Amino acid sequence: AYDAHPFFIGADSDNGAQSGFWNGAIDEVRVFSTARTADQIWADLHTHQLGPSPGLVGEWTFDEGSGQSAADSSGNAQGAVLGVSNAVEPSDPAWVSGR
């Protein structure tokens, strides 16, 4: 972390406002609290869900297919809000299936 704002996937916070939105597809995000070797990353690269694993802080597969939340499959209950808030807004993600 380089500042005190919440963790964002595909965006940043600039003076308290979300900005810098990613314009593309994002799927299967994992965050670890420890550095991983290239071999560790390669071994898990095509694993759909790791589930509880050493150093795994959060894992979001985005399998919901609709809505404004994504479940955390790491076992750490780090559910994600998709978009700026729980309200319907222009910044909400567009779900894409079949990828």
C-alpha positions as CSV (number, residue, x, y, z in Angstrom):
1,A,0.0,0.0,0.0
2,Y,1.3,3.4,-0.8
3,D,-1.6,5.4,0.8
4,A,-4.6,4.9,3.1
5,H,-7.4,4.5,0.4
6,P,-9.1,1.1,0.0
7,F,-7.8,-1.5,-2.4
8,F,-9.1,-1.1,-6.0
9,I,-9.1,-3.6,-8.8
10,G,-9.1,-1.7,-12.2
11,A,-9.2,1.8,-10.7
12,D,-7.3,4.3,-8.5
13,S,-8.2,6.9,-6.0
14,D,-7.3,10.5,-6.6
15,N,-8.0,12.9,-3.7
16,G,-10.8,10.7,-2.5
17,A,-12.5,10.2,-5.8
18,Q,-12.2,7.0,-7.9
19,S,-10.5,7.6,-11.2
20,G,-8.2,5.9,-13.7
21,F,-10.7,3.2,-14.6
22,W,-9.4,0.2,-16.5
23,N,-10.9,-0.1,-20.0
24,G,-10.8,-3.8,-20.6
25,A,-11.6,-7.3,-19.2
26,I,-10.5,-8.4,-15.8
27,D,-10.9,-12.0,-14.5
28,E,-9.6,-14.1,-11.7
29,V,-7.7,-11.6,-9.5
30,R,-5.5,-12.8,-6.7
31,V,-3.7,-10.8,-4.1
32,F,-0.9,-12.3,-1.9
33,S,0.7,-10.8,1.2
34,T,4.0,-12.4,0.2
35,A,6.2,-12.3,-2.8
36,R,5.8,-15.3,-5.1
37,T,8.4,-16.9,-7.3
38,A,7.9,-17.3,-11.1
39,D,7.5,-21.1,-10.6
40,Q,4.7,-20.6,-8.0
41,I,2.8,-18.2,-10.3
42,W,3.2,-20.5,-13.2
43,A,2.0,-23.5,-11.2
44,D,-1.2,-21.7,-10.3
45,L,-1.7,-19.8,-13.5
46,H,-4.5,-22.0,-14.9
47,T,-6.1,-23.0,-11.6
48,H,-9.6,-21.5,-11.5
49,Q,-9.9,-21.3,-7.7
50,L,-7.0,-21.7,-5.3
51,G,-9.1,-21.3,-2.2
52,P,-7.4,-20.9,1.1
53,S,-3.7,-20.9,0.5
54,P,-0.6,-19.6,2.4
55,G,-0.3,-15.8,1.9
56,L,-3.5,-15.5,-0.2
57,V,-5.3,-12.4,1.0
58,G,-8.1,-12.4,-1.6
59,E,-9.2,-14.2,-4.7
60,W,-12.0,-13.0,-7.0
61,T,-13.1,-15.2,-9.9
62,F,-15.9,-12.9,-11.0
63,D,-18.2,-15.9,-11.8
64,E,-21.3,-14.1,-10.5
65,G,-22.2,-13.0,-14.1
66,S,-24.3,-10.0,-13.0
67,G,-24.7,-7.6,-10.1
68,Q,-22.3,-5.3,-8.3
69,S,-20.4,-7.7,-6.0
70,A,-17.8,-10.4,-6.3
71,A,-17.3,-13.1,-3.7
72,D,-13.8,-13.8,-2.3
73,S,-12.9,-17.5,-2.6
74,S,-9.7,-17.2,-0.6
75,G,-11.6,-18.0,2.7
76,N,-10.8,-14.5,4.0
77,A,-14.3,-13.0,3.4
78,Q,-13.0,-10.0,1.3
79,G,-16.0,-9.5,-0.8
80,A,-15.7,-6.8,-3.5
81,V,-18.0,-4.0,-4.5
82,L,-18.0,-3.5,-8.3
83,G,-18.2,0.1,-9.5
84,V,-18.0,3.2,-7.3
85,S,-20.7,2.0,-4.8
86,N,-23.6,-0.4,-4.4
87,A,-25.8,2.0,-6.4
88,V,-26.3,1.6,-10.1
89,E,-23.9,4.1,-11.8
90,P,-22.3,4.6,-15.2
91,S,-19.0,3.3,-13.9
92,D,-20.4,-0.1,-13.1
93,P,-18.7,-3.0,-14.9
94,A,-20.2,-4.7,-17.9
95,W,-20.4,-8.5,-17.4
96,V,-18.9,-10.5,-20.3
97,S,-19.6,-14.2,-20.6
98,G,-17.8,-17.0,-22.4
99,R,-14.2,-15.9,-21.8
